[in-house]
């Protein structure tokens, strides 16, 4: 039988592995229709990248608006974030953006999985809409602060 393996180990070169992983993707869809593993591809839809970036930008904007509103006498409603906002420093922003980033990455990885008849990627759109509404509300509050 003819040996099909390459004599050079392909995993030895980090740059080569990154190149092949980014530009010569092998798995664009599950091999079998019955595969139910959460991660069965090495390619994700580009719109999910756009949604993820928008969510993270809105998260950062939300953090800035929250701190601005706090300086005008408002208070944080979220009981998990309230102790972080009360302390000086950037802990609030780091925790907020860090948790949001981890959630977005997790949802993007699981985006092809179907739960209750819908793909998990649908949740990314719901999170985006939620952040748009939240930032819009904060802008409304900021605009209606009475000036002394």
C-alpha positions in Angstrom: 0.0 0.0 0.0 1.2 3.5 -0.9 2.0 5.8 2.1 -0.2 8.9 1.9 1.2 10.8 4.8 3.6 13.6 4.2 7.1 13.1 5.5 7.2 16.6 7.0 5.1 17.0 10.1 2.6 19.7 9.2 1.9 20.7 12.8 5.5 21.7 13.5 5.2 25.1 11.9 2.9 27.5 13.8 2.8 30.0 10.9 2.0 27.2 8.4 -0.8 25.9 10.6 -2.3 29.4 10.9 -1.9 30.0 7.2 -3.7 26.7 6.3 -6.3 27.3 9.0 -7.2 30.7 7.7 -6.8 30.4 3.9 -7.1 26.7 3.1 -10.0 25.7 5.4 -11.0 22.1 5.1 -14.3 21.9 7.0 -16.9 24.4 5.9 -19.8 22.3 7.0 -20.3 19.1 9.0 -19.2 15.9 7.3 -22.4 14.1 8.0 -25.9 15.5 8.4 -26.2 13.6 11.7 -23.2 15.3 13.3 -24.5 17.1 16.4 -21.2 18.3 17.9 -21.2 22.0 18.9 -18.1 22.8 16.8 -17.9 20.8 13.6 -16.5 23.5 11.3 -13.5 25.8 11.1 -15.4 28.5 9.2 -18.1 30.8 10.5 -20.4 33.1 8.5 -19.0 36.6 8.0 -22.2 38.3 9.2 -21.6 36.8 12.7 -18.2 38.6 12.8 -20.0 41.9 11.9 -22.7 41.2 14.6 -20.0 40.3 17.2 -18.0 43.5 16.4 -21.1 45.7 16.7 -22.1 44.0 20.0 -18.6 44.7 21.4 -18.6 48.3 20.2 -22.0 48.9 21.7 -20.9 47.2 25.0 -18.0 49.7 25.2 -20.3 52.6 24.4 -22.7 51.3 27.1 -19.9 51.3 29.6 -18.9 54.9 28.8 -22.5 56.0 28.9 -23.1 54.2 32.2 -20.1 55.9 33.9 -21.3 59.3 32.4 -24.8 58.8 33.8 -23.3 57.8 37.2 -21.4 61.1 37.3 -24.8 62.8 36.9 -26.4 61.1 39.9 -27.8 57.9 38.3 -27.1 54.5 39.8 -26.4 51.1 38.4 -29.4 48.8 38.3 -27.5 45.6 37.7 -26.6 44.2 41.2 -23.6 42.3 39.8 -22.0 45.4 38.3 -23.0 47.9 41.0 -20.1 47.1 43.3 -17.6 47.5 40.4 -19.0 50.9 39.4 -18.8 52.2 42.9 -15.0 51.6 43.0 -12.7 54.0 41.2 -10.7 52.5 38.3 -11.3 50.6 35.2 -12.5 47.3 36.8 -16.1 47.9 35.7 -15.2 48.4 32.0 -12.8 45.4 32.0 -15.3 43.0 33.6 -18.2 44.3 31.4 -16.3 44.0 28.1 -14.6 40.8 29.2 -17.8 39.0 30.1 -19.5 40.3 26.9 -16.6 39.1 24.8 -16.6 35.7 26.2 -20.4 35.4 25.7 -20.1 36.6 22.1 -17.3 34.1 21.3 -19.2 31.3 22.9 -22.4 32.1 20.9 -20.4 32.4 17.7 -18.8 29.0 18.2 -22.2 27.5 18.8 -24.0 29.5 16.1 -24.7 26.6 13.8 -26.2 24.5 16.5 -30.0 24.3 16.4 -32.0 24.6 19.6 -35.9 24.7 19.7 -35.9 24.9 15.9 -33.7 28.0 15.6 -30.0 28.4 15.3 -28.0 29.7 18.2 -26.7 32.4 15.9 -30.1 33.9 16.2 -29.2 34.8 19.8 -26.4 37.0 18.5 -29.0 39.1 16.7 -31.1 39.3 19.9 -28.1 40.5 21.9 -27.4 43.1 19.3 -30.9 44.4 19.4 -30.8 44.4 23.2 -27.7 46.5 23.1 -29.1 48.9 20.6 -32.2 49.4 22.8 -30.0 49.9 25.9 -27.7 52.4 24.3 -30.7 54.3 22.9 -32.3 54.4 26.3 -29.0 55.7 27.9 -28.7 58.4 25.2 -32.3 59.4 25.9 -31.5 59.7 29.6 -28.4 61.6 29.0 -30.2 64.0 26.7 -32.9 64.7 29.2 -30.7 65.5 32.2 -31.7 68.8 33.6 -28.9 71.4 33.3 -28.2 73.4 36.5 
